[in-house]
Amino acid sequence: MAFQFTVTIEKDDEGYYAHCPQLPGCQSQGETLEEVKANIQEAIELYLETLSYAEKQALAKQEILTMQLEVQVA
C-alpha cells in the first residue's frame, strides 16, 4: 500500500534539511538534494513502520498546503 506525504526541503550552508509536517519529528538532512530526498524517504518509511494501518491512513489524509507569500516590509 502506498501513501503520499508532503515533504519540505530547505537549503542551508551545510546542505539540505527535510521534514514531513504530517509526521511530527520526522526529519532528515543530506549534503546534496539527492541525498536528502533518499534520507527523508527512508525516515518516513521507518516512521510508518511504527504505525497501524488506520493511523497511516489518517495521517496521509491530512491536507498540507504550501505557498509563497510576498510580504511588504516598511
CYANA upper distance limits for C-alpha pairs under 8 A (distance plus 0.5 A):
  3 PHE  CA     56 LYS  CA      8.36
  3 PHE  CA     57 GLN  CA      8.21
  3 PHE  CA     60 ALA  CA      6.71
  4 GLN  CA     60 ALA  CA      6.66
  5 PHE  CA     20 CYS  CA      7.53
  5 PHE  CA     22 GLN  CA      7.45
  5 PHE  CA     60 ALA  CA      6.52
  6 THR  CA     20 CYS  CA      6.33
  6 THR  CA     21 PRO  CA      7.29
  6 THR  CA     22 GLN  CA      7.59
  6 THR  CA     64 ILE  CA      7.31
  7 VAL  CA     18 ALA  CA      7.13
  7 VAL  CA     19 HIS  CA      6.17
  7 VAL  CA     20 CYS  CA      5.11
  7 VAL  CA     21 PRO  CA      7.50
  8 THR  CA     18 ALA  CA      5.94
  8 THR  CA     19 HIS  CA      5.99
  8 THR  CA     20 CYS  CA      6.88
  8 THR  CA     21 PRO  CA      8.27
  9 ILE  CA     16 TYR  CA      7.15
  9 ILE  CA     17 TYR  CA      6.08
  9 ILE  CA     18 ALA  CA      4.77
  9 ILE  CA     19 HIS  CA      7.25
 10 GLU  CA     16 TYR  CA      6.08
 10 GLU  CA     17 TYR  CA      5.71
 10 GLU  CA     18 ALA  CA      6.84
 11 LYS  CA     15 GLY  CA      6.30
 11 LYS  CA     16 TYR  CA      4.96
 11 LYS  CA     17 TYR  CA      6.89
 12 ASP  CA     16 TYR  CA      6.49
 12 ASP  CA     17 TYR  CA      8.09
 14 GLU  CA     31 GLU  CA      7.24
 15 GLY  CA     29 GLN  CA      7.95
 15 GLY  CA     30 GLY  CA      6.41
 15 GLY  CA     31 GLU  CA      4.78
 15 GLY  CA     32 THR  CA      6.53
 15 GLY  CA     33 LEU  CA      8.39
 16 TYR  CA     29 GLN  CA      5.99
 16 TYR  CA     30 GLY  CA      5.80
 16 TYR  CA     31 GLU  CA      6.50
 16 TYR  CA     32 THR  CA      6.97
 16 TYR  CA     33 LEU  CA      6.97
 16 TYR  CA     36 VAL  CA      6.75
 17 TYR  CA     27 GLN  CA      8.03
 17 TYR  CA     28 SER  CA      6.51
 17 TYR  CA     29 GLN  CA      4.85
 17 TYR  CA     30 GLY  CA      7.16
 17 TYR  CA     36 VAL  CA      7.34
 18 ALA  CA     27 GLN  CA      6.05
 18 ALA  CA     28 SER  CA      5.83
 18 ALA  CA     29 GLN  CA      6.40
 18 ALA  CA     36 VAL  CA      7.18
 18 ALA  CA     37 LYS  CA      8.23
 18 ALA  CA     40 ILE  CA      6.91
 19 HIS  CA     25 GLY  CA      8.27
 19 HIS  CA     26 CYS  CA      6.29
 19 HIS  CA     27 GLN  CA      4.59
 19 HIS  CA     28 SER  CA      6.90
 19 HIS  CA     40 ILE  CA      7.55
 20 CYS  CA     24 PRO  CA      7.75
 20 CYS  CA     25 GLY  CA      8.45
 20 CYS  CA     26 CYS  CA      6.26
 20 CYS  CA     27 GLN  CA      6.92
 20 CYS  CA     44 ILE  CA      8.27
 21 PRO  CA     26 CYS  CA      8.29
 21 PRO  CA     64 ILE  CA      8.17
 22 GLN  CA     59 LEU  CA      6.52
 22 GLN  CA     60 ALA  CA      7.80
 22 GLN  CA     62 GLN  CA      7.39
 22 GLN  CA     64 ILE  CA      8.18
 23 LEU  CA     44 ILE  CA      8.37
 23 LEU  CA     47 TYR  CA      8.27
 23 LEU  CA     59 LEU  CA      7.84
 26 CYS  CA     40 ILE  CA      8.37
 26 CYS  CA     43 ALA  CA      6.96
 26 CYS  CA     44 ILE  CA      7.12
 26 CYS  CA     47 TYR  CA      7.60
 27 GLN  CA     40 ILE  CA      6.84
 27 GLN  CA     43 ALA  CA      7.37
 28 SER  CA     36 VAL  CA      7.20
 28 SER  CA     39 ASN  CA      6.55
 28 SER  CA     40 ILE  CA      5.84
 28 SER  CA     43 ALA  CA      7.48
 29 GLN  CA     35 GLU  CA      8.31
 29 GLN  CA     36 VAL  CA      5.65
 29 GLN  CA     39 ASN  CA      7.33
 29 GLN  CA     40 ILE  CA      7.94
 30 GLY  CA     35 GLU  CA      5.61
 30 GLY  CA     36 VAL  CA      4.74
 30 GLY  CA     39 ASN  CA      7.63
 31 GLU  CA     35 GLU  CA      6.97
 31 GLU  CA     36 VAL  CA      7.54
 32 THR  CA     36 VAL  CA      6.76
 33 LEU  CA     37 LYS  CA      6.64
 34 GLU  CA     38 ALA  CA      6.79
 35 GLU  CA     39 ASN  CA      6.56
 36 VAL  CA     40 ILE  CA      6.49
 37 LYS  CA     41 GLN  CA      6.68
 38 ALA  CA     42 GLU  CA      6.79
 39 ASN  CA     43 ALA  CA      6.66
 40 ILE  CA     44 ILE  CA      6.56
 41 GLN  CA     45 GLU  CA      6.70
 42 GLU  CA     46 LEU  CA      6.66
 43 ALA  CA     47 TYR  CA      6.57
 44 ILE  CA     48 LEU  CA      6.58
 45 GLU  CA     49 GLU  CA      6.86
 46 LEU  CA     50 THR  CA      7.66
 47 TYR  CA     51 LEU  CA      7.84
 48 LEU  CA     56 LYS  CA      7.23
 51 LEU  CA     55 GLU  CA      6.35
 51 LEU  CA     56 LYS  CA      6.75
 52 SER  CA     56 LYS  CA      6.79
 53 TYR  CA     57 GLN  CA      6.75
 54 ALA  CA     58 ALA  CA      6.70
 55 GLU  CA     59 LEU  CA      6.69
 56 LYS  CA     60 ALA  CA      6.58
 57 GLN  CA     61 LYS  CA      6.72
 58 ALA  CA     62 GLN  CA      7.32
